[in-house]
Amino acid sequence: MAFPESAAADVTAAAEIAYPPQQVLTTPAAVALIETLRAKHGPLMFHQSGGCCDGSSPMCYPLGDFMTGDSDVLLATIEGAPFYMSKSQFEYWKHTQLILDVVSGRGGMFSLDGPEGLRFLIRSRVFTDAEIAALRAAGRI
């Protein structure tokens, strides 16, 4: 599944509406996969992997199955699911808007998207200076 121009336009429009800007956006394909996984597994959560076994994939778990703590940052709630990243990784990515998308392929071995023939993927863009100022003013970075 590609990232169609219409999905990019939907994400861009959402980014322009929110101020301070949202730190995590979803494409329509991501929303559809989230809905499928929620129907099968109940409430969900995400953690942006920092590497190791599954690279830097966004990992989807049943809510509460991945332990978070003081070393994690809650970036957003997307479609009712909290989206976390480790504080150390966030220091590198805090100037970047994450766009949760879906592509064909096998997901991470620990992520719920694994058996679906689809996998979550992060696309990104660097925030503008004005957006960074707004995020700082809001205490988000």
C-alpha positions as CSV (number, residue, x, y, z in Angstrom):
1,M,0.0,0.0,0.0
2,A,1.6,3.3,-1.1
3,F,1.3,6.7,0.4
4,P,-1.2,8.3,-2.1
5,E,-1.1,12.0,-2.7
6,S,-4.7,12.3,-1.3
7,A,-3.5,10.7,2.0
8,A,-0.6,13.1,2.1
9,A,-3.0,16.0,1.5
10,D,-5.2,14.8,4.4
11,V,-2.2,14.6,6.7
12,T,-1.0,18.0,5.6
13,A,-4.4,19.6,6.1
14,A,-4.6,18.1,9.6
15,A,-1.1,19.5,10.4
16,E,-2.1,23.0,9.3
17,I,-5.3,23.0,11.5
18,A,-3.6,22.1,14.8
19,Y,-1.6,24.7,16.7
20,P,0.7,23.8,18.4
21,P,1.1,21.1,15.7
22,Q,0.3,17.5,16.5
23,Q,3.5,15.5,17.0
24,V,1.9,12.3,15.5
25,L,-0.5,12.2,12.6
26,T,-2.2,9.2,11.0
27,T,-2.9,8.4,7.3
28,P,-6.3,6.9,6.4
29,A,-4.6,3.5,5.9
30,A,-3.1,3.6,9.4
31,V,-6.6,4.4,10.8
32,A,-8.0,1.4,9.0
33,L,-5.4,-0.9,10.3
34,I,-5.8,0.4,13.8
35,E,-9.5,-0.2,13.6
36,T,-8.9,-3.8,12.4
37,L,-6.4,-4.5,15.2
38,R,-8.7,-2.9,17.8
39,A,-11.6,-5.2,16.7
40,K,-9.4,-8.2,17.2
41,H,-7.4,-7.3,20.3
42,G,-9.3,-4.5,22.1
43,P,-7.7,-1.2,23.2
44,L,-4.3,-0.6,21.7
45,M,-1.1,1.4,22.4
46,F,2.0,2.3,20.3
47,H,5.7,2.6,21.2
48,Q,8.1,3.9,18.6
49,S,10.9,1.4,18.6
50,G,14.4,2.7,18.9
51,G,16.1,-0.2,17.1
52,C,17.4,-3.7,17.9
53,C,15.3,-6.6,16.6
54,D,12.6,-4.7,14.8
55,G,14.6,-1.6,13.6
56,S,12.9,1.6,14.2
57,S,9.3,0.5,13.5
58,P,6.3,1.8,15.4
59,M,5.2,-1.1,17.5
60,C,1.5,-1.8,18.3
61,Y,0.5,-3.7,21.4
62,P,-2.6,-4.4,23.4
63,L,-3.0,-1.5,25.8
64,G,-0.8,-2.2,28.9
65,D,1.2,-5.0,27.3
66,F,4.3,-2.8,26.9
67,M,5.4,-1.3,30.1
68,T,6.1,2.4,30.0
69,G,7.5,4.6,32.7
70,D,9.5,7.7,33.5
71,S,11.9,7.0,30.6
72,D,9.0,7.3,28.0
73,V,7.3,10.3,26.5
74,L,3.6,10.3,25.6
75,L,3.6,12.1,22.2
76,A,-0.1,11.7,21.3
77,T,-3.2,9.7,21.5
78,I,-4.1,8.5,18.0
79,E,-7.5,6.9,17.4
80,G,-7.8,6.4,21.1
81,A,-4.4,4.7,21.4
82,P,-1.5,6.3,23.3
83,F,1.7,6.7,21.3
84,Y,5.0,6.7,23.2
85,M,8.7,7.1,22.5
86,S,11.7,6.8,24.8
87,K,12.9,10.1,26.2
88,S,16.4,9.5,24.8
89,Q,15.0,8.9,21.3
90,F,12.6,11.9,21.7
91,E,15.6,14.2,22.2
92,Y,16.7,13.3,18.6
93,W,13.2,13.4,17.1
94,K,11.5,16.3,19.0
95,H,11.8,18.6,16.0
96,T,10.1,16.1,13.7
97,Q,6.4,15.4,13.1
98,L,5.7,11.7,12.9
99,I,3.2,10.4,10.3
100,L,2.0,6.9,11.0
101,D,1.3,5.1,7.7
102,V,0.9,1.5,6.5
103,V,2.8,-0.4,3.8
104,S,2.6,-4.0,2.6
105,G,4.9,-6.5,4.3
106,R,5.4,-8.2,7.6
107,G,5.4,-6.1,10.7
108,G,7.6,-6.4,13.7
109,M,7.7,-9.8,15.4
110,F,6.3,-8.3,18.7
111,S,3.8,-5.9,17.1
112,L,0.2,-6.8,16.5
113,D,0.4,-5.8,12.8
114,G,2.8,-8.7,12.1
115,P,0.3,-11.3,10.9
116,E,-1.8,-8.9,8.9
117,G,0.4,-8.7,5.8
118,L,0.7,-5.0,6.5
119,R,3.0,-3.1,8.7
120,F,3.1,0.3,10.3
121,L,5.7,2.7,9.0
122,I,6.8,6.2,10.2
123,R,7.1,8.9,7.7
124,S,8.3,12.3,9.0
125,R,8.8,15.9,8.3
126,V,10.8,18.5,10.2
127,F,8.7,21.1,12.0
128,T,9.0,24.7,10.8
129,D,10.6,27.3,13.1
130,A,7.2,28.7,14.0
131,E,5.9,25.2,14.8
132,I,8.9,24.5,17.1
133,A,8.3,27.8,18.8
134,A,4.6,26.8,19.4
135,L,5.6,23.4,20.7
136,R,8.1,25.0,23.1
137,A,5.5,27.5,24.3
138,A,3.1,24.7,24.9
139,G,5.7,22.8,26.9
140,R,5.8,19.9,24.4
141,I,9.5,20.1,23.6
